[in-house]
Structure formats: C-alpha cells, structure tokens
Amino acid sequence: MNIIHRTCERIFAIRKRTLQLGGSHAERGSFGEDRAAEFVRRQLGYRVIVRNWRHQRDEIDLICQDGVVLVFIEVRLRRASALVPAYYSVNAKKKKILLRGCKQYLKRLQKKPKHLRFDVIALALSDLGQYKLIHYPNVALFNKHYFPDP
C-alpha cells in the first residue's frame, strides 16, 4: 500500500508543477510552499519539521533540519514581471515579524538547537504558470550573538 501511495503522490505532484492563471492568493501561496518544501527535501536534503507554523498572527512557512542546524525558511512568490523581486520583499518590517515568530517557536522547544539559520526561497512565476526558484541561505535575521535560552 505504501508504494502505491508514494506513486500516486509523484503522479499528482508532476501534474501540479504549474499553476493555472487566475489562481487565488491562497492557491499561489500553497503552490509556492509546496515547491519550496519539495526543493529543500529533494535537492538540499533537509528534513521538513513543520509547515506553516503559527503563533497568534505570526507564521513561519517552513521549519527544517539541516544536519545539526535548525533552519527557518520564508517562501516568497512573485510574478516574474514584478518590479521588486521576491527576495527584496523580505524587508526590515517583515524580518522583525519573522524574528518574533522564530523566538516563539524556540521558546516551545524542550531541547534548544545549538545552531540556527534563516533562509529565503524566492519563486518567480511566469504568466504560463511555470516558476524559477532561487534559494538564499543564511539571510541576516538573528543577531550574531543570539543564542536561545536553555
């Protein structure tokens, strides 16, 4: 049964690699997060711990494990024709919100990680529904002396 389930997942994943024009904001967001999760799992070898973790109004798109490093990932999707690329939409205000969410997640962990990192995955979506994914590892979010309380 497990082999059949995995085969069906692959078949449906192949069909959904493009996004239809006119999709809702939620559909576009889900599409981007799906592609990013697939990328970090298959290409980078990360273990996805949780997707769309929420605390009050704060949300972290992906929380992954890269060896001994806990990686917080923000996924940004923009049209390829956008004036401001997706990476630059993670401005100081957004970083402040993300840092608050990351700290809340870390507070809830019983065993604190020794190493943390923040990455951005930017997707540029064409008018045909195809995308280009760019991974920006180790984006400045945490103070270099930041260490979660034990």
N, C-alpha and C positions, 0 to 999 in steps of 0.2 A: 504494500500500500504506500509506503514511504517513497519508493521510486516513482510510482505513478503521480503522486502529489508533486514531487520535485519537477518531473517532466511537464506537468500542466503549468506550474509556475513559470518555467522557462518559455513555454509557448506563449502564454499570455503576456509575459514581460517583453518578448520580442514584438508583439503587436502594439504595445503601448509605449514604444520608444519615441513616438512622435505625438505631438499634441495638436488636436484639431483647432482651427481658428475659431475665435469667439468663445473660448472656454472661460469659465468664471475665474475670479481671483483665487478661490479655494482650489479649483482644479489645477490651475497653473502652479500654485504653491505646492500642492501634493505631488504633481509631476516633477518639479524641481527637487524636492526632498527625496523622492523615490530614486531619481537618477544619481543624486549625491550619495545616498546610502549604498546603492549598488556599486558606485565607484570606489568608495572607501573600503568596502568589504572585498571586492574582487581585485582591484588594481593596487591598493595600498596595503591590504592585509589587516586592516583594523577590525576589531570586534565591536560591533554596534551594541552598546549597552541599553540605550533608550532613545526613542524618537519623540520629538515634541513634548519635552518635559516642561511642566508648567508649575509656577508658584505665583499665585494671585494673578497679576497682569503680565508677569514676565514669562517668556518662553525661550527655551534653548532647542534649536532644531534637531541637532544630533549630539549625543554624548557617546564617545568611543574610547576604546582602549588600544593604544599603540605600544605594545610591549609593556613597559612599566609606566608609561606616560598616559595620563587622563587627558583626553582631547575634547574640548568643547568646539562645536562647529556651527557656524551661522551660514545658512544657504540663502543666496540671493539670486533671483531670476529677473532678468530684464530682457526687453526686445533687443535684438542685435542692432537695430537702428536708433536706440536710445541715445540721447545726448550725453548722459552720465552713465558710464559703465557700472555694472552691478557692484563691483568691489568698492567703489567710492561712495556707495550709498550707506556703507557702514561708517557713519561719521561719529564725532565725539559724543553726541547725544545718544545714539544707538549703542555705542560701546559702554556708556555709563549704565544703561538699562541691562545690557548683557552681563556686565560685571556683577551687578546686583543679583541677577538670576544665578550666575555661577557660584557666588558666595552662598546663596541659599541652598543650592544643591550640595555643596561641600559640607555645610552645617549638618545635613542629614546623614552623611556617611559615618558609619562606625569606624571604619579604618580609612584614615586620610591618605591620599596619594602623596608620594614624595615629589613627583614632577607633574606639572600642569602645562597645558598649551592651549592656545586659541587659534583656530584656523577659519578661513573663509573659503567657501566654494561658490564661485560665481558662474552662472549659466547665462549665455547669450542665446536667446530664442529667435530663430528666423521666422519670416512670415509663412514659410512652408511647414512650420511645426518642428523643424529639426533644431538641434542645440549644439553649442560648443561649451564644454566645461573646462574651467580653469581653477586649479587648487592653489590657494595662497596659504602655506603653512606658517605657523609661528607669528601671527599678527600680534602687534603690541596691544595687550589688554590688561594683563596683570603687571603690577609693579615688580621690578626685578628682585625685590627683597620680600615679595609676598609669599607667605607660607601659611597654609590652612592651620587653624588652631587644632592641637591634638585632642 
